[in-house]
């Protein structure tokens, strides 16, 4: 298989471009000129794209003098700016096919010569690639950043988005258009209807809160302009989504849920925020029950209508290994106390669900080390187990990304605090056999921590899409991989094998032990069938069928009982939710009464304060009156004493005149 996507003509893209250029008359081999085959505007555009693809960006000066043809050609070429040569080739062929759909059938005896080391622009060149003895041109983009060279392979040419991916089990870097998002890691990614949404992340230690979308059909980036909405009908305050990283991004109905994550001002508990794809607004969803403590680096795994949250690191950098479930129908939290030995506290691990029953946890890291252990949680029995892994067991890592395709669990990237992991691995969740899909070379984004991985499909085939990451520098590159599902085919050929936890479930649910053929679990986690003699094979067959029927009836009865219990639990949850709503309403009324009583109390306190002021003034006046009374009494006593003294003096004066007369004292002259 060639390493480049093939067009309908069977030529690789550089070959197809040169064939198209020859047909259009740009190499002088055609008898007719370009203007004879195309309208003027189309001819100018084809000329500009041909120059951009073969020469590069326009650096020649504008033609002098009055020559409208040359000036028009120069202007068309100059307006292309720094467009990549591969993009110019793609547009050239696309326009030619629109104008002349049957152009290739008119090209006679065209043989594209391999182009070796021909400079296309400042950042790319075409080099030959040999595969299975055949030589094919391949585009290698050499990007310079901080003085170092980063080499990635663009093995596919963009035809119609995901349809252009023609190589299996190899990472390719498509040519994207539009304004690329800021480079980041620890962001969230989710695919909805052939569009990959990117939210938040970490760039240079700063958290982000932008929402970007990549159209997987046109490979075009665009930024979503978020509208401001009210948090609730009772509140007019706008919902502001703080920048975050290490969160989980989950599609649910017509919304995208952002759960947990590190923020600058963390909340006490996990918050669930929802972005409505129709209204382009954020909102904070109200949850019930005891919410888990806030954290980042956790795993959030959808299982039916619930989300299973495990582990992470809280705001105090304490590692966690607790387990919680959020019911998306009732938005109720439930803390799970599972039996068995759980995984050690960790963050930045990967999680997946198999058969809607078994939760798998792989890898992750603590403050000092990284892990490569595998743990399985039976979501029905709520029991942890640690099965034996087989195949090419991955090295310890944290910060890796994962996605499931059928029973295959693909894991990409991650690191061990020293270097990034270059292997893309896959685990068959039925056999627990690891295998390596492909390996990348060099310090590329696919060997990074904190990258994202999502899955989309085209014509029934699944496509893995990765974005971002950090391995010494931040990335905003997109890479895609089409898996061949070899591990699925191998698992069907091999004897059936399941995790230890699955074996335990089989043993627990198999109520009949009188089978002629019984199963025993081996140490390697596989179930080996003990075959009886051929003479007893027919009776065993009928007994086995009868037993299977009984087992099916028993399982159906258990299923109906579980469904009935689940219905009762949901009804009880709804009743509790209604009671909680009523209690909140009563609390609101009581709060209003409390506010009224507080207002009355404040008024009474104000009156009391005024009365205290009046009493103080009266006391001051009373003290003044007492002082005046004392002064009055003193003045009265002084007056009385003065009157008494005057009276006494008068009396003495009168007495002195008689006695003086008697004594012969002469009277005053006036008296004489």
Secondary structure, DSSP 8 states (H G I E B T S, - for coil): --SS---TTS--HHHHHHHHHHHHTTTS-SSS-HHHHS-HHHHHHHHHHHHHHHT-S--S----SS-HHHHHHHHHHHTTTT--HHHHHHHHHHHHHHH-TTTGGG--S-------SEE-SSSEEEEEEEETTEEEEEEEEEEEETTEEEEEEE-S--SSGGGG---BS--B----BS-----BBS-EEEESSSEEEEEEEEETTEEEEEEEEEETTTTEEEE---B--EEETTEEEE-----BBS-EEEEETTEEEEE--B-SS--SB--EEEEETTTTEEEE---BS---B--BS-EEEEETTEEEEEEEE-TT--EEEEEEEEETTTTEEEEE--BS----S-BS-EEEEETTTEEEEE--B-SS-BB--EEEEETTTTEEE----EES----BBS-EEEEETTEEEEE--B-SSSB--EEEEEETTTTEEEEEEE--SS-GGG-BS-EEEEEEETTEEEEEEE--BSSSBB--EEEEB---HHHHHHHHS--B--HHHHHHHHHH------SS-EEE-TTSBEEE----GGGHHHHHHHHHHHHHHHHHHHHHHHHHHHHHHHHHHHHHHHHHHHHHHHHHHHHHHHHHHHHHHHHHHHHHHHHHHHHHHHHHHHHHHHHHHHHHHHHHHHHHHHHHHHHHHHHHHHHHHHHHHHHHHHT----TTT-
